[in-house]
């Protein structure tokens, strides 16, 4: 029996002369949250669409829940809940009517979708709004309705393509709490039987450009130019730069950056809001801590604070991007 719920091997996808996906391999276990992380144009959405069978790969194979997506696409789709970047609500229909529509086009009878829908609406916090028209929902509520519609068929795999793009931080937090809850416990009540896969939770593949969201995943794959350039748990990826990231506060930032880059032990300097992150060579952090402030102050530039900080996923992504320049 295949230990992976999703096994995609050497995926390629070209659009004329553009190579959108170039050799992507994914192996996702049951109950795992996997993040595809990268900037716009990295190939995340194209990868998602191939996994759900909406696009045929130019090359490669995809197996989802034991089904060959290229040969058994309907069987595979029956196991998948998919929330695209532009989830299309029917704004003249109510919340419950929207879910009913998506349930019935997947072949569910009213005896199946109605109790399931009421469960899900309670789970996502929309049970009080089931009779409200979708066009009257806030952005966050529409997002939750999209998730509810993707869950109505009891999927084993949930594909979420940048679901929090353009929403406020509080809504993003609420959405992630729902995703984490999904993989840890089934959506059921005592009136309905629990299937084997529901007792194990749902597996999630989520694409995001946000590093704070990536840190919530069990594993992440950094994508750039259609390739996965690194893959591991967030903690193991960050550990590559332990004791090599310094945080510098002072002003003006642009002059500070130029001076720091002149230091032979400083490999990279990036702005993080009102501060700078310096990546230094391995084993040189203490040397930089002792010498750099004097170097800066000799130029009549103010230093407020310089300290070693834990590396962030942004620091790792900057490093990986440098190593994978085209």
C-alpha positions as CSV (number, residue, x, y, z in Angstrom):
1,X,0.0,0.0,0.0
2,X,1.3,3.4,-0.9
3,X,2.3,5.4,2.2
4,X,1.7,8.7,0.4
5,X,-1.7,10.2,-0.1
6,X,-0.2,12.3,-2.9
7,X,2.7,11.2,-5.1
8,X,3.5,13.4,-8.0
9,X,6.7,12.6,-9.9
10,X,8.8,14.8,-12.1
11,X,6.0,17.2,-13.2
12,X,6.6,19.5,-16.1
13,X,4.2,22.0,-17.7
14,X,4.9,24.2,-20.6
15,X,2.7,26.9,-22.2
16,X,4.2,27.5,-25.6
17,X,7.8,28.6,-24.8
18,X,7.2,29.2,-21.1
19,X,8.2,26.5,-18.7
20,X,5.7,27.0,-15.8
21,X,6.6,23.9,-13.9
22,X,10.0,22.2,-14.3
23,X,10.5,18.8,-12.6
24,X,8.4,19.1,-9.5
25,X,8.1,16.0,-7.3
26,X,5.7,15.9,-4.3
27,X,5.1,13.2,-1.7
28,X,2.4,14.0,0.9
29,X,1.4,11.8,3.8
30,X,-2.0,11.5,5.3
31,X,-2.7,14.2,7.9
32,X,0.1,16.5,6.7
33,X,-0.1,20.2,6.0
34,X,2.3,20.9,3.1
35,X,3.1,24.4,1.9
36,X,4.1,25.4,-1.6
37,X,5.8,28.7,-1.0
38,X,7.0,31.2,-3.5
39,X,6.4,34.5,-5.2
40,X,4.0,35.2,-8.0
41,X,5.0,33.2,-11.1
42,X,6.9,30.5,-9.2
43,X,4.6,27.8,-10.5
44,X,2.4,27.1,-7.5
45,X,-1.0,27.5,-9.1
46,X,0.0,25.5,-12.2
47,X,1.2,22.7,-9.9
48,X,-2.1,22.8,-8.0
49,X,-4.2,22.6,-11.2
50,X,-2.3,19.6,-12.3
51,X,-2.8,17.9,-9.0
52,X,-6.6,18.3,-9.3
53,X,-6.6,17.3,-12.9
54,X,-7.6,20.7,-14.4
55,X,-4.3,20.8,-16.4
56,X,-2.5,17.9,-18.0
57,X,1.2,17.8,-17.3
58,X,3.5,18.0,-20.3
59,X,5.5,15.3,-18.5
60,X,5.3,13.3,-15.3
61,X,2.8,11.3,-13.2
62,X,0.3,12.0,-10.4
63,X,-1.2,9.6,-8.0
64,X,-3.8,11.0,-5.5
65,X,-5.4,8.7,-2.9
66,X,-4.5,5.6,-4.9
67,X,-5.8,6.9,-8.3
68,X,-3.8,7.8,-11.3
69,X,-5.0,11.4,-12.0
70,X,-4.1,11.1,-15.7
71,X,-6.2,7.9,-16.2
72,X,-8.8,8.1,-13.3
73,X,-9.4,11.8,-12.9
74,X,-13.0,11.6,-11.7
75,X,-12.1,9.0,-9.1
76,X,-9.2,11.2,-7.9
77,X,-11.3,14.3,-7.9
78,X,-13.9,12.6,-5.7
79,X,-11.2,12.5,-3.0
80,X,-10.2,16.2,-3.4
81,X,-11.6,19.5,-2.1
82,X,-10.3,22.4,-4.1
83,X,-10.4,26.1,-3.3
84,X,-8.9,28.1,-6.1
85,X,-7.5,31.6,-6.0
86,X,-10.7,33.0,-7.4
87,X,-13.4,31.0,-5.8
88,X,-16.7,31.8,-7.6
89,X,-19.7,32.4,-5.3
90,X,-23.2,32.7,-6.6
91,X,-24.0,36.0,-4.9
92,X,-27.7,35.8,-5.4
93,X,-27.8,32.4,-3.6
94,X,-27.7,32.0,0.2
95,X,-24.8,30.5,2.0
96,X,-26.6,27.1,2.3
97,X,-27.8,27.2,-1.4
98,X,-24.2,27.8,-2.5
99,X,-23.0,24.7,-0.6
100,X,-26.0,22.7,-1.9
101,X,-25.0,23.6,-5.5
102,X,-21.4,22.4,-5.1
103,X,-22.6,19.3,-3.3
104,X,-25.2,18.3,-5.9
105,X,-22.9,18.8,-8.9
106,X,-20.7,16.2,-7.1
107,X,-23.6,13.8,-6.9
108,X,-24.6,14.1,-3.2
109,X,-28.3,13.7,-2.3
110,X,-30.1,16.0,0.1
111,X,-29.9,13.3,2.8
112,X,-26.1,13.4,2.4
113,X,-25.3,17.1,1.9
114,X,-27.8,18.8,4.2
115,X,-26.6,17.3,7.6
116,X,-23.0,17.6,6.3
117,X,-23.5,21.2,5.4
118,X,-24.9,22.1,8.8
119,X,-21.9,20.4,10.4
120,X,-19.4,22.4,8.3
121,X,-21.2,25.7,8.7
122,X,-20.9,25.2,12.5
123,X,-17.2,24.3,12.1
124,X,-16.4,27.4,10.1
125,X,-18.6,29.7,12.1
126,X,-21.3,30.5,9.5
127,X,-24.2,28.5,11.0
128,X,-26.0,31.8,11.9
129,X,-25.6,33.1,8.4
130,X,-26.8,30.0,6.4
131,X,-29.8,32.0,4.9
132,X,-27.8,35.2,4.1
133,X,-27.1,35.8,0.4
134,X,-23.4,35.3,-0.4
135,X,-23.2,38.8,-2.0
136,X,-23.9,40.3,1.5
137,X,-21.0,38.4,3.2
138,X,-17.8,40.1,4.2
139,X,-14.5,39.0,2.6
140,X,-13.6,36.8,5.5
141,X,-17.0,35.1,5.5
142,X,-16.8,34.5,1.7
143,X,-13.5,32.8,2.3
144,X,-15.0,30.5,4.9
145,X,-17.9,29.7,2.6
146,X,-15.4,28.7,0.0
147,X,-13.7,26.4,2.5
148,X,-17.1,25.0,3.5
149,X,-18.0,24.2,-0.2
150,X,-14.7,22.4,-0.6
151,X,-15.3,20.3,2.4
152,X,-18.9,19.2,1.8
153,X,-17.9,16.0,-0.1
154,X,-15.7,14.8,2.8
155,X,-12.4,15.0,0.9
156,X,-9.3,13.2,1.9
157,X,-7.1,15.9,0.4
158,X,-7.7,19.7,0.5
159,X,-6.0,21.9,-2.1
160,X,-5.9,25.6,-1.1
161,X,-4.5,27.9,-3.7
162,X,-3.4,31.1,-1.9
163,X,-6.7,31.2,0.1
164,X,-5.7,34.2,2.2
165,X,-4.4,36.6,-0.4
166,X,-5.9,40.1,0.0
167,X,-7.6,39.5,3.4
168,X,-6.8,41.2,6.7
169,X,-4.4,39.6,9.3
170,X,-7.2,38.7,11.7
171,X,-9.1,36.8,9.0
172,X,-5.9,35.0,7.9
173,X,-5.4,33.9,11.5
174,X,-9.0,32.6,11.8
175,X,-8.7,30.7,8.5
176,X,-5.4,29.0,9.6
177,X,-7.0,28.0,12.9
178,X,-9.6,26.2,10.8
179,X,-7.0,24.5,8.6
180,X,-5.0,23.3,11.6
181,X,-8.2,22.0,13.3
182,X,-9.1,20.1,10.1
183,X,-6.0,17.9,10.1
184,X,-6.3,17.2,13.8
185,X,-9.9,16.2,14.2
186,X,-12.8,15.2,11.9
187,X,-15.9,17.3,11.3
188,X,-18.5,14.9,12.6
189,X,-21.3,14.6,15.1
190,X,-22.9,11.7,16.9
191,X,-25.6,11.4,14.3
192,X,-23.2,10.6,11.4
193,X,-20.7,7.8,10.9
194,X,-17.0,8.5,10.9
195,X,-15.1,7.1,7.9
196,X,-11.6,5.7,8.2
197,X,-9.9,8.6,6.5
198,X,-11.9,11.2,8.6
199,X,-10.6,9.7,11.8
200,X,-7.1,10.5,10.5
201,X,-7.9,14.1,9.6
202,X,-7.6,15.7,6.2
203,X,-4.3,16.3,4.3
204,X,-3.8,19.8,3.1
205,X,-1.6,21.3,0.3
206,X,-1.7,25.0,0.5
207,X,0.1,27.6,-1.7
208,X,1.1,30.9,-0.2
209,X,3.5,33.8,-0.7
210,X,3.5,34.5,3.1
211,X,6.3,33.2,5.2
212,X,4.4,33.5,8.4
213,X,1.8,31.1,7.0
214,X,4.6,28.8,5.7
215,X,5.9,28.4,9.3
216,X,2.5,26.8,10.3
217,X,3.0,23.9,7.8
218,X,4.4,20.5,8.7
219,X,6.7,20.7,5.7
220,X,7.2,23.3,3.0
221,X,8.6,23.4,-0.5
222,X,10.2,26.6,-1.7
223,X,9.3,27.2,-5.4
224,X,11.2,29.4,-7.8
225,X,10.9,29.4,-11.6
226,X,8.9,26.2,-11.7
227,X,11.2,24.2,-9.4
228,X,11.2,23.2,-5.8
229,X,14.6,24.6,-4.7
230,X,14.4,23.3,-1.1
231,X,12.0,21.1,1.0
232,X,11.9,20.3,4.7
233,X,10.2,21.3,7.9
234,X,10.3,25.0,8.8
235,X,12.6,24.4,11.8
236,X,15.1,22.4,9.8
237,X,15.2,24.9,7.0
238,X,15.7,27.8,9.5
239,X,18.5,25.8,11.3
240,X,20.8,26.3,8.2
241,X,21.3,29.9,9.3
242,X,21.6,29.5,13.1
243,X,23.9,32.2,14.6
244,X,24.3,33.8,11.2
245,X,21.5,36.4,11.2
246,X,22.1,39.7,12.9
247,X,19.4,42.3,13.4
248,X,20.5,45.9,13.1
249,X,18.5,49.0,14.1
250,X,19.5,52.5,13.3
251,X,19.1,55.3,10.8
252,X,19.1,56.0,8.0
253,X,18.6,52.5,6.8
254,X,19.9,52.9,3.2
255,X,23.2,54.2,4.4
256,X,23.5,51.5,7.1
257,X,22.9,48.9,4.4
258,X,25.7,50.3,2.2
259,X,28.2,50.3,5.1
260,X,27.3,46.8,6.2
261,X,27.8,45.4,2.7
262,X,31.4,46.7,2.8
263,X,32.2,44.4,5.7
264,X,34.0,41.2,4.4
265,X,32.0,39.0,6.8
266,X,28.6,40.2,5.7
267,X,27.1,38.2,2.9
268,X,23.7,39.8,2.5
269,X,21.7,42.7,3.9
270,X,17.9,42.9,3.6
271,X,15.3,45.3,5.0
272,X,12.8,44.0,7.4
273,X,10.4,46.9,8.1
274,X,12.3,49.5,10.2
275,X,15.4,47.2,10.7
276,X,18.0,45.3,8.7
277,X,18.8,41.6,8.7
278,X,22.5,40.8,8.1
279,X,23.5,37.4,7.0
280,X,27.1,36.8,8.0
281,X,29.6,34.1,7.2
282,X,29.5,30.9,9.3
283,X,31.4,31.5,12.6
284,X,31.8,35.3,12.2
285,X,28.8,36.6,14.1
286,X,30.8,37.6,17.3
287,X,33.5,39.3,15.1
288,X,30.8,41.3,13.3
289,X,29.1,42.2,16.6
290,X,32.3,43.7,18.0
291,X,33.6,45.5,14.9
292,X,30.6,46.6,12.8
293,X,29.2,49.2,15.2
294,X,32.6,51.0,15.3
295,X,32.7,50.9,11.5
296,X,29.3,52.4,11.2
297,X,29.8,55.1,13.8
298,X,33.0,56.2,12.1
299,X,30.7,57.3,9.3
300,X,28.6,59.4,11.7
301,X,25.7,57.0,11.4
302,X,23.6,56.1,14.4
303,X,23.4,52.4,15.6
304,X,20.5,51.7,18.0
305,X,21.0,48.0,18.4
306,X,22.9,45.1,16.8
307,X,22.2,41.5,18.0
308,X,22.0,37.9,16.9
309,X,18.4,36.8,16.2
310,X,16.8,33.5,15.2
311,X,16.7,33.1,11.4
312,X,13.3,33.5,9.7
313,X,12.0,31.7,6.7
314,X,12.4,35.0,4.8
315,X,16.2,34.8,5.5
316,X,16.2,31.2,4.2
317,X,14.3,32.1,1.1
318,X,16.7,35.0,0.3
319,X,19.6,32.6,0.6
320,X,18.0,29.9,-1.5
321,X,17.1,32.5,-4.2
322,X,20.7,33.5,-4.4
323,X,21.8,29.9,-4.9
324,X,19.2,29.4,-7.6
325,X,19.6,32.5,-9.8
326,X,18.9,31.9,-13.4
